[in-house]
Amino acid sequence: MKIKGATYTPETLRAEFLRLFRFGIVGLSAFFVNWIVVVLIVSAGLCGPLAANVVAFLTAFSVSYFGHRGWTFSGKARAGAGSFWRFAVVAGIGFLVNESSYYVLLDVYHIDYRIGLVFAVGLAAVCTYILSALWAFNAKEEAA
């Protein structure tokens, strides 16, 4: 198979599926941290779901970064601060997608905050995977 000048062999496709699987495991771990923090904060009455989601994102960020850096994209990433800052930008974009879609689900569609968070994080995960694979943990980009 050939896409945009790159040849995909069974080995490269297998590696991409493995990377996607690892992304899912790390992403689920970060999601559970995020979800638990939101539920605990909202249940305690400390603030509403949107504000709690900001705190939860900041809490889950390290799970996501170190999991993706050390496991999901370990073969593509080089050591250095470059991937951290690129991932921080990617995570920020993912969070904007997450928070804005979460707002729509909560305030426009009046979905329960716990269920809405699942959908908002899922949408952000798609964006995060694509940007992480193509830019944040791309060894070619880091070498440049």
DSSP file (Angstrom, degrees, kcal/mol; ACC not computed):
  #  RESIDUE AA STRUCTURE BP1 BP2  ACC     N-H-->O    O-->H-N    N-H-->O    O-->H-N    TCO  KAPPA ALPHA  PHI   PSI    X-CA   Y-CA   Z-CA
    1    1 A M              0   0    0      0, 0.0     7,-3.4     0, 0.0     2,-0.4   0.000 360.0 360.0 360.0 139.9    0.0    0.0    0.0
    2    2 A K  E     +A    7   0A   0      5,-0.2     2,-0.4     3,-0.0     5,-0.2  -0.986 360.0 173.4-131.6 124.8    1.3    3.5   -0.9
    3    3 A I  E >  S-A    6   0A   0      3,-2.1     3,-2.2    -2,-0.4     0, 0.0  -0.991  71.0 -20.6-132.4 123.5    0.0    6.7    0.6
    4    4 A K  T 3  S-     0   0    0     -2,-0.4    -1,-0.1     1,-0.3     3,-0.1   0.879 127.3 -47.5  47.6  49.9    1.6   10.1    0.0
    5    5 A G  T 3  S+     0   0    0      1,-0.2     2,-0.4    -3,-0.0    -1,-0.3   0.381 114.6 113.7  80.6  -5.2    5.0    8.7   -1.1
    6    6 A A  E <   -A    3   0A   0     -3,-2.2    -3,-2.1     2,-0.0     2,-0.5  -0.829  58.7-140.8-102.6 138.3    5.2    6.3    1.9
    7    7 A T  E     -A    2   0A   0     -2,-0.4     2,-0.6    -5,-0.2    -5,-0.2  -0.849  11.8-154.7 -98.1 128.6    5.1    2.6    1.4
    8    8 A Y        -     0   0    0     -7,-3.4    -2,-0.0    -2,-0.5     0, 0.0  -0.908  13.3-174.8-107.3 116.1    3.2    0.6    4.0
    9    9 A T     >  -     0   0    0     -2,-0.6     4,-2.5     1,-0.1     5,-0.3  -0.508  44.8 -97.8 -96.8 169.5    4.3   -3.0    4.5
   10   10 A P  H  > S+     0   0    0      0, 0.0     4,-2.2     0, 0.0     5,-0.2   0.867 126.1  53.6 -55.8 -34.4    2.6   -5.5    6.8
   11   11 A E  H  > S+     0   0    0      2,-0.2     4,-2.3     1,-0.2     5,-0.1   0.919 109.6  45.3 -68.0 -42.9    5.3   -4.7    9.4
   12   12 A T  H  > S+     0   0    0      2,-0.2     4,-2.1     1,-0.2    -1,-0.2   0.876 113.8  49.7 -70.2 -35.3    4.6   -1.0    9.3
   13   13 A L  H  X S+     0   0    0     -4,-2.5     4,-2.4     2,-0.2    -1,-0.2   0.904 111.1  49.8 -66.4 -40.5    0.8   -1.5    9.4
   14   14 A R  H  X S+     0   0    0     -4,-2.2     4,-2.3    -5,-0.3    -2,-0.2   0.913 110.6  50.2 -63.0 -42.7    1.3   -3.9   12.4
   15   15 A A  H  X S+     0   0    0     -4,-2.3     4,-2.4     2,-0.2    -2,-0.2   0.893 110.5  49.8 -63.3 -39.6    3.5   -1.3   14.1
   16   16 A E  H  X S+     0   0    0     -4,-2.1     4,-2.4     2,-0.2    -2,-0.2   0.902 110.7  48.9 -67.3 -40.7    0.8    1.4   13.5
   17   17 A F  H  X S+     0   0    0     -4,-2.4     4,-2.3     2,-0.2    -2,-0.2   0.889 111.8  49.8 -65.3 -38.0   -1.9   -0.8   14.9
   18   18 A L  H  X S+     0   0    0     -4,-2.3     4,-2.7     2,-0.2    -2,-0.2   0.910 110.7  49.7 -64.4 -42.6    0.2   -1.6   18.0
   19   19 A R  H  X S+     0   0    0     -4,-2.4     4,-2.7     2,-0.2    -2,-0.2   0.908 110.9  49.7 -62.5 -41.8    0.9    2.2   18.5
   20   20 A L  H  X S+     0   0    0     -4,-2.4     4,-2.1     2,-0.2    -2,-0.2   0.897 110.8  50.0 -64.0 -40.6   -2.9    2.8   18.2
   21   21 A F  H  X S+     0   0    0     -4,-2.3     4,-2.1     2,-0.2    -2,-0.2   0.934 112.4  46.9 -62.1 -46.6   -3.5    0.1   20.8
   22   22 A R  H  X S+     0   0    0     -4,-2.7     4,-2.7     1,-0.2     5,-0.3   0.899 109.3  54.5 -62.7 -40.7   -0.9    1.6   23.1
   23   23 A F  H  X S+     0   0    0     -4,-2.7     4,-3.0     1,-0.2    -1,-0.2   0.910 107.9  51.0 -57.7 -42.2   -2.4    5.0   22.6
   24   24 A G  H  X S+     0   0    0     -4,-2.1     4,-2.7     2,-0.2    -2,-0.2   0.902 110.3  47.8 -63.2 -42.4   -5.8    3.6   23.6
   25   25 A I  H  X S+     0   0    0     -4,-2.1     4,-2.1     2,-0.2    -2,-0.2   0.945 116.7  42.2 -65.1 -48.1   -4.4    2.1   26.8
   26   26 A V  H  X S+     0   0    0     -4,-2.7     4,-2.6     1,-0.2     5,-0.2   0.922 115.4  51.3 -64.3 -42.9   -2.6    5.2   27.8
   27   27 A G  H  X S+     0   0    0     -4,-3.0     4,-2.8    -5,-0.3    -2,-0.2   0.897 109.1  49.8 -62.0 -41.3   -5.5    7.4   26.8
   28   28 A L  H  X S+     0   0    0     -4,-2.7     4,-2.7     2,-0.2    -1,-0.2   0.895 110.2  51.3 -64.1 -39.0   -7.9    5.2   28.8
   29   29 A S  H  X S+     0   0    0     -4,-2.1     4,-1.9     2,-0.2    -2,-0.2   0.945 113.5  43.6 -61.7 -47.8   -5.6    5.6   31.8
   30   30 A A  H  X S+     0   0    0     -4,-2.6     4,-2.7     1,-0.2    -2,-0.2   0.891 112.5  54.2 -64.7 -39.0   -5.5    9.3   31.5
   31   31 A F  H  X S+     0   0    0     -4,-2.8     4,-3.5    -5,-0.2     5,-0.2   0.931 107.1  49.9 -60.6 -45.9   -9.3    9.4   30.8
   32   32 A F  H  X S+     0   0    0     -4,-2.7     4,-2.6     2,-0.2     5,-0.2   0.896 111.4  48.9 -62.8 -39.2  -10.0    7.5   34.1
   33   33 A V  H  X S+     0   0    0     -4,-1.9     4,-2.2    -5,-0.2    -1,-0.2   0.953 114.9  45.8 -60.9 -48.5   -7.8    9.9   36.0
   34   34 A N  H  X S+     0   0    0     -4,-2.7     4,-2.4     1,-0.2    -2,-0.2   0.938 114.6  46.8 -58.3 -50.7   -9.6   12.8   34.3
   35   35 A W  H  X S+     0   0    0     -4,-3.5     4,-2.6     1,-0.2     5,-0.2   0.905 112.3  49.2 -62.5 -44.8  -13.1   11.4   34.9
   36   36 A I  H  X S+     0   0    0     -4,-2.6     4,-2.7    -5,-0.2    -1,-0.2   0.908 111.3  49.7 -63.5 -42.4  -12.5   10.5   38.6
   37   37 A V  H  X S+     0   0    0     -4,-2.2     4,-2.5    -5,-0.2     5,-0.2   0.923 112.0  48.2 -63.2 -44.1  -11.1   14.0   39.3
   38   38 A V  H  X S+     0   0    0     -4,-2.4     4,-2.9     2,-0.2     5,-0.3   0.951 113.9  46.3 -60.1 -49.5  -14.1   15.6   37.7
   39   39 A V  H  X S+     0   0    0     -4,-2.6     4,-2.7     1,-0.2     5,-0.2   0.908 113.5  48.7 -62.5 -42.5  -16.6   13.4   39.6
   40   40 A L  H  X S+     0   0    0     -4,-2.7     4,-1.8    -5,-0.2    -1,-0.2   0.927 114.7  44.7 -63.3 -44.6  -14.8   13.9   42.9
   41   41 A I  H  <>S+     0   0    0     -4,-2.5     5,-2.0    -5,-0.2     6,-0.6   0.934 117.6  43.2 -66.4 -46.1  -14.7   17.7   42.5
   42   42 A V  H ><5S+     0   0    0     -4,-2.9     3,-1.3    -5,-0.2    -2,-0.2   0.923 113.7  51.5 -67.0 -43.3  -18.3   18.1   41.3
   43   43 A S  H 3<5S+     0   0    0     -4,-2.7    -1,-0.2    -5,-0.3    -2,-0.2   0.844 107.8  52.9 -62.2 -33.8  -19.6   15.6   43.9
   44   44 A A  T 3<5S-     0   0    0     -4,-1.8    -1,-0.3    -5,-0.2    -2,-0.2   0.568 112.5-123.7 -77.2  -8.2  -17.8   17.6   46.7
   45   45 A G  T < 5S+     0   0    0     -3,-1.3    -3,-0.2    -4,-0.4    -2,-0.1   0.713  70.9 132.4  74.6  20.5  -19.5   20.7   45.4
   46   46 A L  S   <S-     0   0    0     -5,-2.0     2,-0.3     1,-0.2    -4,-0.2   0.847  77.1 -32.1 -74.8 -33.4  -16.2   22.5   44.9
   47   47 A C  S    S-     0   0    0     -6,-0.6    -1,-0.2    -5,-0.0    -2,-0.2  -0.965  74.1 -75.2-169.5 177.1  -17.1   23.7   41.4
   48   48 A G     >  -     0   0    0     -2,-0.3     4,-2.4    -3,-0.1     5,-0.2  -0.227  51.7 -94.7 -80.5 173.4  -19.1   22.8   38.3
   49   49 A P  H  > S+     0   0    0      0, 0.0     4,-2.0     0, 0.0     5,-0.1   0.847 119.8  53.1 -59.9 -39.1  -18.1   20.2   35.6
   50   50 A L  H  > S+     0   0    0      2,-0.2     4,-1.0     1,-0.2    53,-0.1   0.927 113.9  41.6 -66.9 -43.5  -16.4   22.7   33.2
   51   51 A A  H >> S+     0   0    0      1,-0.2     4,-1.5     2,-0.2     3,-0.5   0.896 114.0  53.1 -68.6 -39.0  -14.1   24.1   35.9
   52   52 A A  H 3X S+     0   0    0     -4,-2.4     4,-2.6     1,-0.2    -2,-0.2   0.849 102.4  60.0 -62.8 -33.5  -13.5   20.7   37.3
   53   53 A N  H 3X S+     0   0    0     -4,-2.0     4,-2.4     2,-0.2    -1,-0.2   0.825 100.5  54.9 -65.1 -31.6  -12.5   19.5   33.8
   54   54 A V  H <X S+     0   0    0     -4,-1.0     4,-2.1    -3,-0.5    -1,-0.2   0.944 111.1  43.8 -65.3 -47.9   -9.7   22.1   33.8
   55   55 A V  H  X S+     0   0    0     -4,-1.5     4,-1.8     1,-0.2    -2,-0.2   0.908 114.5  50.7 -62.3 -42.4   -8.3   20.7   37.1
   56   56 A A  H  X S+     0   0    0     -4,-2.6     4,-2.8     2,-0.2    -2,-0.2   0.890 107.6  52.9 -64.7 -40.2   -8.7   17.1   35.8
   57   57 A F  H  X S+     0   0    0     -4,-2.4     4,-1.5     1,-0.2    -1,-0.2   0.935 109.3  48.8 -59.7 -46.9   -7.0   17.9   32.5
   58   58 A L  H  X S+     0   0    0     -4,-2.1     4,-0.5     1,-0.2    -1,-0.2   0.859 113.4  48.2 -62.6 -34.7   -4.0   19.3   34.4
   59   59 A T  H  X S+     0   0    0     -4,-1.8     4,-0.5     1,-0.2     3,-0.5   0.912 114.8  43.7 -70.3 -43.5   -3.9   16.2   36.6
   60   60 A A  H  X S+     0   0    0     -4,-2.8     4,-2.3     1,-0.2    -2,-0.2   0.629  92.7  85.0 -79.1 -13.6   -4.2   13.7   33.7
   61   61 A F  H  X S+     0   0    0     -4,-1.5     4,-3.2     1,-0.2     5,-0.2   0.908  89.1  48.9 -56.8 -45.4   -1.6   15.5   31.6
   62   62 A S  H  X S+     0   0    0     -4,-0.5     4,-2.3    -3,-0.5     5,-0.4   0.886 109.6  52.1 -66.1 -37.6    1.4   13.8   33.2
   63   63 A V  H  X S+     0   0    0     -4,-0.5     4,-1.7     1,-0.2     5,-0.2   0.938 115.0  43.5 -59.4 -45.9   -0.2   10.3   32.8
   64   64 A S  H  X S+     0   0    0     -4,-2.3     4,-2.6     2,-0.2     5,-0.3   0.945 115.8  45.6 -66.2 -50.5   -0.8   11.1   29.1
   65   65 A Y  H  X S+     0   0    0     -4,-3.2     4,-3.1     1,-0.2     5,-0.3   0.963 117.5  40.9 -61.6 -54.3    2.6   12.6   28.4
   66   66 A F  H  X S+     0   0    0     -4,-2.3     4,-2.2     1,-0.2    -1,-0.2   0.851 116.5  50.7 -67.8 -32.9    4.8   10.1   30.1
   67   67 A G  H  X>S+     0   0    0     -4,-1.7     4,-1.7    -5,-0.4     5,-1.6   0.932 116.2  40.0 -66.9 -45.7    2.7    7.1   28.9
   68   68 A H  I  <>S+     0   0    0     -4,-2.6     5,-3.2     3,-0.2    -2,-0.2   0.908 118.6  47.1 -70.7 -41.0    2.8    8.3   25.3
   69   69 A R  I  <5S+     0   0    0     -4,-3.1     8,-0.2    -5,-0.3    -2,-0.2   0.925 121.8  34.7 -65.5 -44.7    6.4    9.4   25.4
   70   70 A G  I  <5S+     0   0    0     -4,-2.2    -1,-0.2    -5,-0.3    -2,-0.2   0.686 137.9   7.2 -87.4 -18.5    7.6    6.2   27.1
   71   71 A W  I ><5S+     0   0    0     -4,-1.7     3,-0.6    -5,-0.2     4,-0.3   0.691 122.8  46.5-130.4 -55.5    5.4    3.6   25.5
   72   72 A T  I 3 <S+     0   0    0     -5,-1.6     3,-0.2     1,-0.2    -3,-0.2   0.946 131.5  16.5 -63.0 -50.4    3.0    4.7   22.7
   73   73 A F  T >><S+     0   0    0     -5,-3.2     4,-2.3     1,-0.2     3,-1.1   0.028  86.0 123.8-111.8  25.3    5.5    6.6   20.7
   74   74 A S  T <4 S+     0   0    0     -3,-0.6    -1,-0.2     1,-0.3    -2,-0.1   0.823  76.0  50.1 -60.8 -32.5    8.8    5.3   22.2
   75   75 A G  T 34 S+     0   0    0     -4,-0.3    -1,-0.3    -3,-0.2    -2,-0.1   0.725 117.4  39.7 -76.6 -21.2   10.1    4.1   18.8
   76   76 A K  T <4 S+     0   0    0     -3,-1.1    63,-0.9    -7,-0.1     2,-0.2   0.704 100.9  83.6 -98.1 -24.4    9.4    7.4   17.2
   77   77 A A     <  -     0   0    0     -4,-2.3     2,-0.3    -8,-0.2    61,-0.1  -0.543  59.7-152.6 -90.9 147.3   10.4    9.9   19.9
   78   78 A R        -     0   0    0     -2,-0.2     5,-0.2    60,-0.1     2,-0.1  -0.745  33.2 -94.1-105.7 159.7   13.9   11.1   20.7
   79   79 A A  S    S+     0   0    0     -2,-0.3     2,-0.2     3,-0.1     3,-0.1  -0.446  77.4  82.1 -69.3 147.1   15.0   12.3   24.1
   80   80 A G  S  > S-     0   0    0     -2,-0.1     4,-0.5     1,-0.1     3,-0.4  -0.661  85.3 -85.9 139.4 167.5   14.8   16.0   24.7
   81   81 A A  H  > S+     0   0    0     -2,-0.2     4,-2.1     1,-0.2     5,-0.2   0.667 104.3  82.6 -79.2 -17.2   12.5   18.8   25.7
   82   82 A G  H  > S+     0   0    0      1,-0.2     4,-2.3     2,-0.2    -1,-0.2   0.900  91.0  47.9 -57.1 -44.7   11.2   19.3   22.1
   83   83 A S  H  > S+     0   0    0     -3,-0.4     4,-2.8    -5,-0.2    -1,-0.2   0.850 108.1  56.9 -68.2 -31.3    8.6   16.5   22.3
   84   84 A F  H  X S+     0   0    0     -4,-0.5     4,-2.5    -3,-0.2    -2,-0.2   0.957 110.6  42.4 -62.2 -48.8    7.4   17.8   25.7
   85   85 A W  H  X S+     0   0    0     -4,-2.1     4,-1.9     2,-0.2    -2,-0.2   0.885 115.4  49.3 -68.4 -37.1    6.6   21.2   24.4
   86   86 A R  H  X S+     0   0    0     -4,-2.3     4,-2.5    -5,-0.2    -1,-0.2   0.920 112.7  48.0 -65.5 -41.7    5.0   19.9   21.2
   87   87 A F  H  X S+     0   0    0     -4,-2.8     4,-3.5    49,-0.3     5,-0.2   0.884 108.0  55.5 -65.9 -36.5    2.9   17.4   23.2
   88   88 A A  H  X S+     0   0    0     -4,-2.5     4,-2.2     2,-0.2    -1,-0.2   0.903 109.8  46.4 -60.9 -40.5    1.9   20.3   25.5
   89   89 A V  H  X S+     0   0    0     -4,-1.9     4,-2.4     2,-0.2    -2,-0.2   0.932 114.2  47.8 -65.0 -45.8    0.6   22.2   22.4
   90   90 A V  H  X S+     0   0    0     -4,-2.5     4,-2.9     1,-0.2    -2,-0.2   0.930 112.7  48.3 -60.3 -46.4   -1.1   19.1   21.2
   91   91 A A  H  X S+     0   0    0     -4,-3.5     4,-2.7     1,-0.2    -1,-0.2   0.879 109.9  53.2 -62.9 -37.8   -2.7   18.5   24.6
   92   92 A G  H  X S+     0   0    0     -4,-2.2     4,-2.2    -5,-0.2    -1,-0.2   0.911 110.4  46.1 -62.7 -42.7   -3.8   22.1   24.7
   93   93 A I  H  X S+     0   0    0     -4,-2.4     4,-2.2     2,-0.2    -2,-0.2   0.929 113.0  50.5 -64.3 -44.7   -5.5   21.8   21.4
   94   94 A G  H  X S+     0   0    0     -4,-2.9     4,-2.8     1,-0.2    -2,-0.2   0.894 109.4  51.3 -59.2 -40.1   -7.1   18.5   22.5
   95   95 A F  H  X S+     0   0    0     -4,-2.7     4,-3.6     2,-0.2     5,-0.3   0.896 107.1  52.5 -66.3 -39.0   -8.2   20.2   25.7
   96   96 A L  H  X S+     0   0    0     -4,-2.2     4,-2.1     2,-0.2     5,-0.3   0.905 112.4  45.7 -62.1 -40.2   -9.8   23.1   23.7
   97   97 A V  H  X S+     0   0    0     -4,-2.2     4,-2.2     2,-0.2     5,-0.3   0.932 116.3  47.2 -64.1 -45.5  -11.7   20.5   21.6
   98   98 A N  H  X S+     0   0    0     -4,-2.8     4,-2.6    -5,-0.2    -2,-0.2   0.961 115.3  42.6 -59.7 -55.7  -12.6   18.6   24.8
   99   99 A E  H  X S+     0   0    0     -4,-3.6     4,-2.3     1,-0.2    -1,-0.2   0.879 115.7  48.1 -66.0 -39.9  -13.8   21.7   26.8
  100  100 A S  H  X S+     0   0    0     -4,-2.1     4,-2.0    -5,-0.3    -1,-0.2   0.914 115.2  43.9 -69.7 -41.1  -15.7   23.3   23.9
  101  101 A S  H  X S+     0   0    0     -4,-2.2     4,-2.6    -5,-0.3    -2,-0.2   0.877 112.9  53.6 -69.4 -34.8  -17.5   20.0   23.0
  102  102 A Y  H  X S+     0   0    0     -4,-2.6     4,-2.5    -5,-0.3     5,-0.2   0.909 107.1  51.8 -62.7 -42.6  -18.1   19.4   26.7
  103  103 A Y  H  X>S+     0   0    0     -4,-2.3     4,-3.3     2,-0.2     5,-0.6   0.933 110.6  47.6 -58.4 -47.3  -19.7   22.8   27.0
  104  104 A V  I  X>S+     0   0    0     -4,-2.0     4,-1.9     1,-0.2     5,-1.8   0.926 112.8  48.7 -62.0 -44.6  -22.0   22.1   24.1
  105  105 A L  I  <5S+     0   0    0     -4,-2.6     6,-2.6     3,-0.2    -1,-0.2   0.884 119.9  37.7 -63.5 -38.0  -23.0   18.7   25.5
  106  106 A L  I  <5S+     0   0    0     -4,-2.5     4,-0.3     4,-0.2    -2,-0.2   0.945 127.8  28.9 -78.4 -50.0  -23.7   20.2   29.0
  107  107 A D  I  <5S+     0   0    0     -4,-3.3    -3,-0.2    -5,-0.2    -2,-0.2   0.764 130.4  31.7 -90.1 -26.5  -25.3   23.6   28.2
  108  108 A V  I  <<S+     0   0    0     -4,-1.9    -3,-0.2    -5,-0.6    -4,-0.1   0.867 134.1  25.0 -95.5 -46.6  -27.0   23.0   24.8
  109  109 A Y  S   <S-     0   0    0     -5,-1.8    -3,-0.2     2,-0.1    -4,-0.1   0.532  92.1-137.4 -98.9  -7.3  -28.0   19.3   25.0
  110  110 A H        +     0   0    0     -4,-0.3    -4,-0.2    -6,-0.3     2,-0.2   0.856  38.5 169.9  54.2  42.0  -28.1   19.0   28.8
  111  111 A I        -     0   0    0     -6,-2.6    -1,-0.2     1,-0.1    -2,-0.1  -0.581  47.1 -89.2 -80.0 145.1  -26.4   15.7   28.9
  112  112 A D     >  -     0   0    0     -2,-0.2     4,-2.9     1,-0.1     3,-0.5  -0.288  37.8-123.6 -53.1 136.5  -25.3   14.4   32.4
  113  113 A Y  H  > S+     0   0    0      1,-0.2     4,-1.5     2,-0.2    -1,-0.1   0.797 108.5  53.6 -59.9 -31.1  -21.8   15.7   33.0
  114  114 A R  H  > S+     0   0    0      2,-0.2     4,-0.8     1,-0.2    -1,-0.2   0.887 114.4  40.3 -72.1 -38.2  -20.4   12.2   33.6
  115  115 A I  H  > S+     0   0    0     -3,-0.5     4,-1.4     2,-0.2     3,-0.5   0.899 112.8  54.8 -75.7 -42.1  -21.7   10.9   30.2
  116  116 A G  H  X S+     0   0    0     -4,-2.9     4,-2.6     1,-0.2     5,-0.2   0.853 101.9  59.2 -59.4 -35.4  -20.8   14.1   28.4
  117  117 A L  H  X S+     0   0    0     -4,-1.5     4,-2.6    -5,-0.3     5,-0.3   0.866  99.9  56.6 -63.1 -36.3  -17.2   13.9   29.5
  118  118 A V  H  X S+     0   0    0     -4,-0.8     4,-1.9    -3,-0.5    -1,-0.2   0.934 111.9  41.7 -60.0 -46.7  -16.9   10.5   27.9
  119  119 A F  H  X S+     0   0    0     -4,-1.4     4,-2.2     2,-0.2    -2,-0.2   0.904 114.7  50.4 -68.5 -42.0  -17.9   11.9   24.5
  120  120 A A  H  X S+     0   0    0     -4,-2.6     4,-2.0     1,-0.2    -2,-0.2   0.918 113.1  45.3 -64.4 -43.6  -15.8   15.1   24.9
  121  121 A V  H  X S+     0   0    0     -4,-2.6     4,-2.2     2,-0.2    -1,-0.2   0.884 110.6  55.1 -67.7 -37.8  -12.7   13.2   25.8
  122  122 A G  H  X S+     0   0    0     -4,-1.9     4,-1.4    -5,-0.3    -2,-0.2   0.910 108.6  47.4 -61.5 -43.2  -13.2   10.7   23.0
  123  123 A L  H  X S+     0   0    0     -4,-2.2     4,-1.4     1,-0.2     3,-0.2   0.915 112.9  48.8 -64.2 -43.1  -13.4   13.5   20.4
  124  124 A A  H  X S+     0   0    0     -4,-2.0     4,-2.7     1,-0.2    -2,-0.2   0.849 104.1  61.4 -64.9 -34.0  -10.3   15.1   21.8
  125  125 A A  H  X S+     0   0    0     -4,-2.2     4,-2.6     1,-0.2    -1,-0.2   0.881 100.8  52.9 -61.9 -39.1   -8.4   11.7   21.8
  126  126 A V  H  X S+     0   0    0     -4,-1.4     4,-1.9    -3,-0.2    -1,-0.2   0.940 112.3  44.8 -61.6 -47.2   -8.8   11.4   18.0
  127  127 A C  H  X S+     0   0    0     -4,-1.4     4,-2.3     1,-0.2     5,-0.2   0.917 113.4  50.9 -61.9 -43.9   -7.2   14.9   17.6
  128  128 A T  H  X S+     0   0    0     -4,-2.7     4,-2.5     1,-0.2     5,-0.2   0.891 108.7  50.9 -63.8 -41.4   -4.5   14.2   20.1
  129  129 A Y  H  X S+     0   0    0     -4,-2.6     4,-2.6     2,-0.2     5,-0.3   0.948 112.1  46.0 -62.6 -48.3   -3.5   10.9   18.4
  130  130 A I  H  X S+     0   0    0     -4,-1.9     4,-2.2     1,-0.2     5,-0.2   0.936 117.0  43.0 -62.4 -47.7   -3.2   12.4   15.0
  131  131 A L  H  X>S+     0   0    0     -4,-2.3     4,-2.0     2,-0.2     5,-1.9   0.856 114.3  51.5 -69.2 -34.2   -1.2   15.4   16.1
  132  132 A S  I  <>S+     0   0    0     -4,-2.5     5,-2.5    -5,-0.2    -2,-0.2   0.927 113.3  44.1 -66.1 -44.7    1.0   13.3   18.4
  133  133 A A  I  <5S+     0   0    0     -4,-2.6    -2,-0.2    -5,-0.2    -1,-0.2   0.888 121.7  37.9 -68.2 -39.2    1.9   10.8   15.7
  134  134 A L  I  <5S-     0   0    0     -4,-2.2    -1,-0.2    -5,-0.3    -2,-0.2   0.752 138.6  -4.3 -85.8 -24.1    2.5   13.4   13.0
  135  135 A W  I ><5S+     0   0    0     -4,-2.0     3,-1.1    -5,-0.2    -3,-0.2   0.675 117.7  57.5-135.8 -55.7    4.2   16.1   15.1
  136  136 A A  I 3 <S+     0   0    0     -5,-1.9   -49,-0.3     1,-0.3   -50,-0.2   0.879 123.3  21.2 -62.3 -42.6    4.6   15.9   18.9
  137  137 A F  T 3 <S+     0   0    0     -5,-2.5     2,-0.8    -6,-0.2    -1,-0.3   0.060  87.9 129.2-114.0  25.0    6.5   12.6   19.0
  138  138 A N    <>  -     0   0    0     -3,-1.1     4,-2.1     1,-0.2     3,-0.3  -0.720  46.4-156.7 -84.7 112.9    7.9   12.6   15.5
  139  139 A A  H  > S+     0   0    0    -63,-0.9     4,-1.9    -2,-0.8    -1,-0.2   0.836  92.4  57.3 -60.0 -34.3   11.6   12.0   15.7
  140  140 A K  H  > S+     0   0    0      1,-0.2     4,-0.9     2,-0.2    -1,-0.2   0.914 108.7  46.0 -63.4 -42.2   12.2   13.6   12.2
  141  141 A E  H  4 S+     0   0    0     -3,-0.3     3,-0.4     1,-0.2    -2,-0.2   0.888 111.7  51.7 -66.9 -38.5   10.5   16.8   13.4
  142  142 A E  H  < S+     0   0    0     -4,-2.1    -1,-0.2     1,-0.2    -2,-0.2   0.836 106.1  54.4 -68.7 -31.8   12.5   16.8   16.7
  143  143 A A  H  <        0   0    0     -4,-1.9    -1,-0.2     1,-0.2    -2,-0.2   0.758 360.0 360.0 -71.9 -24.1   15.8   16.4   14.8
  144  144 A A     <        0   0    0     -4,-0.9    -1,-0.2    -3,-0.4    -2,-0.2   0.482 360.0 360.0 -74.6 360.0   15.1   19.4   12.7
